Amino acid sequence: MKKIRSYFILIIAAALISGCSGLNKMKDNADQVRYDVIPEVLETHAGDVDLTIEGTFPEKYFDKNTILEATPVLVYSGGETQFEKVALQGENVQANNEVIQNSGGNFSYKSTVPYDEAMHKSELVLRVTATRKGKSVDFDPVKLADGVIATSTLVSKDPMPVIMPDNFKRIIPEDKMADIHYLINMANIRNTELKSEDIAALKEYLSLVNTEEDLEFVDMLVSAYASPDGELDFNEELSGKRLQSASKYIKREFEKSEISQIEKEGFVKNEKTAEDWEGFKEEVNKSNIEEKDLILRVLSMYSDPVVREQEIRNMSTAFEVLKEDILPKLRRSKLIVNVNKIGRSDQEILEQINSDPSELNIEELLYAATLTDDAKEQLKYYQIAAKQVPKCMRAHNNAGALQLRLGNVAKAKAAFEKAKALKNNDVVKNNLGFVALMEGNNEEAEDLFNSMTSSTTQSKYGLGTIAIMHGEYDKAVNYFDNEPVYNNALAHLLKGDMSKAKNMLDNMEMCESGTPSYLKAVIGARMDNRDYMLNNLREAIEYNADWKEFAAEDVEFAKFFTDSEFTSLVE
């Protein structure tokens, strides 16, 4: 009985030894397994890290009764992130995993994990556990790749809000007009005409302009007319005489008011019209004459003034009405004084808005913000405008735009919502789109940009930026078109067109963030252009010293990690 039990124990022990021996053999020969990682250095796109592994097991490696569980893991300072576990089984195992024949075989694996900034400097290792008949052996971890290239995260989310323009005009043209009417075939000015309301108003206006500092004379136009009845030669002479009498009168009025401009050469402009057919047509159009349409048809059919007059005279009834109601209005001289109203100077506007802004109108308030490059001052002026004229949507919108530029996203949103309540136009939709983008609500931002009645440079920039964040680089460059902006260069780089990205950046003005300079350094590294890489990395660090630490861990520069000049830059 003892012999039988001892024999049984020996059989079990042999089985266990045999099982462990098979697992250990797989562990010892693990270096015979080939793993191809795609990409060779992991990258993040659209906020994820995608991994593809193509594996090959050699002949007689995979034990028929064994299950292998493999877990790719990104290991980094302070933690690690596991990809999805994959299980493979030998041909005799009764399970639902992919089978690897003892004669050898291949497998393909794909998985994704969300990107974390800590992964910027990391290693991809494979952890394998082999299990056979209840016994397990952990293989030595295998380093598969470095990671993670995070160049796609360098997308700029700087907003491009639209500021609505003011309608401020420092010089506003004004004019004042008066008519002097004459009796038929006469050119002398009657006293009754000089006492008319429009002549009195003109004289009063001349005095006002002469005394007000913000009004200045531009010129004076004197036009004299004869009605289109009678002989052309006679009317030519008559309109000339009327011009003389009107010019003499207005000159006298200027002299009475002691307005010196009348003496300036070219100040008074004279013109005469022998037969005022245009005035005739205008008066007929305004009239209720029964044969109005017929008269207008004659004017359109005949250009010869003699024929025109004869055809109209043939309409005897109509002509009698014309003689009484229309033609007398055309026997006139027209006096027009042109004046410029001069608004406050830039300095006066700034002084006024900082002392008592209530004296300024809305256009002056909005214009004040354009007189400084200080964003905080601009915001203050737009807020003053919004408070003083709360129904001005431009003031609320522009205040929101400045808040957004200053990084005050919540305050910007509140201001844009006030503007939207007054008028939900494309400008407001664009600006709220950038608020949503800054808040991380890409879907909402995309909807707002697409809801605009027509796309703009700003909205396409927003959509292009979102496309980069979604990993849609071809789509992004289509939105950006050929706009020379940083994100466009980044999109070209990420889609593999380094030449286009480099050319775009080389022709752009660099900025204080140093980001464009850093991207140029990345391009230099990818193109193996050491000098270009070093020069631009140096420039980026001069703008912003934070690039030192970022570059020191950036596997974009892996081939230069032992370069003494590179290491001295990033120390």
Number of C-alpha atoms within 10 A of each C-alpha: 6 7 8 9 10 11 12 12 12 12 12 12 12 12 13 16 12 12 21 18 12 20 27 17 14 22 19 12 12 17 11 14 15 14 19 14 17 15 14 14 17 25 23 24 22 17 17 15 21 19 21 17 19 14 15 17 20 17 12 13 22 27 24 19 18 25 26 25 17 18 18 23 21 25 19 16 10 7 10 15 16 16 21 14 14 17 16 20 25 22 19 14 17 10 12 9 15 14 21 24 20 18 14 14 16 15 14 12 13 13 14 14 16 13 20 14 9 14 26 23 20 23 20 27 19 20 18 22 18 23 19 21 13 8 12 17 16 15 19 15 15 15 14 18 19 22 25 26 22 22 19 21 16 15 17 15 16 15 21 18 26 18 17 16 13 17 11 16 14 14 15 12 15 14 16 17 17 18 23 23 24 21 13 14 15 14 23 15 18 12 8 9 15 15 10 13 11 16 18 13 13 21 17 12 15 19 16 13 17 18 11 10 10 13 19 19 20 15 18 24 16 22 22 30 28 33 24 23 20 13 13 15 10 13 21 16 14 24 27 21 18 28 24 18 16 24 22 11 13 19 15 13 17 18 13 11 14 13 17 10 18 19 12 9 8 11 14 19 13 17 14 21 20 21 23 21 19 13 17 19 17 12 17 20 14 9 13 9 15 11 14 15 12 13 21 16 11 15 21 11 10 13 10 9 16 14 13 19 18 11 16 19 15 10 13 11 12 17 19 12 13 19 12 10 14 21 21 16 19 22 26 25 28 17 22 19 20 16 20 18 18 15 16 15 10 15 10 12 20 20 13 18 19 12 10 9 19 14 12 17 14 23 15 24 28 26 21 26 23 15 14 11 9 10 14 14 16 22 21 15 25 26 22 22 30 25 13 17 17 16 16 17 23 26 33 29 31 31 28 34 32 23 23 24 18 13 14 14 19 15 16 24 22 17 24 28 20 21 26 19 11 15 15 14 12 20 24 30 24 27 30 27 30 33 26 19 22 18 13 13 13 22 12 17 26 22 14 21 26 17 14 16 10 9 15 14 12 19 29 21 26 28 26 26 30 24 22 27 22 17 20 18 25 15 18 27 24 15 21 23 14 11 14 16 16 19 24 28 27 33 30 20 23 19 16 12 13 21 14 16 24 20 13 19 21 13 10 14 11 16 11 11 16 21 22 27 26 26 24 28 28 26 22 23 20 16 13 14 13 15 12 17 25 21 15 21 28 22 21 26 21 16 18 15 15 14 22 20 12 14 23 19 18 21 24 22 21 14 11 18 17 10 12 9 11 19 14 9 15 19 9
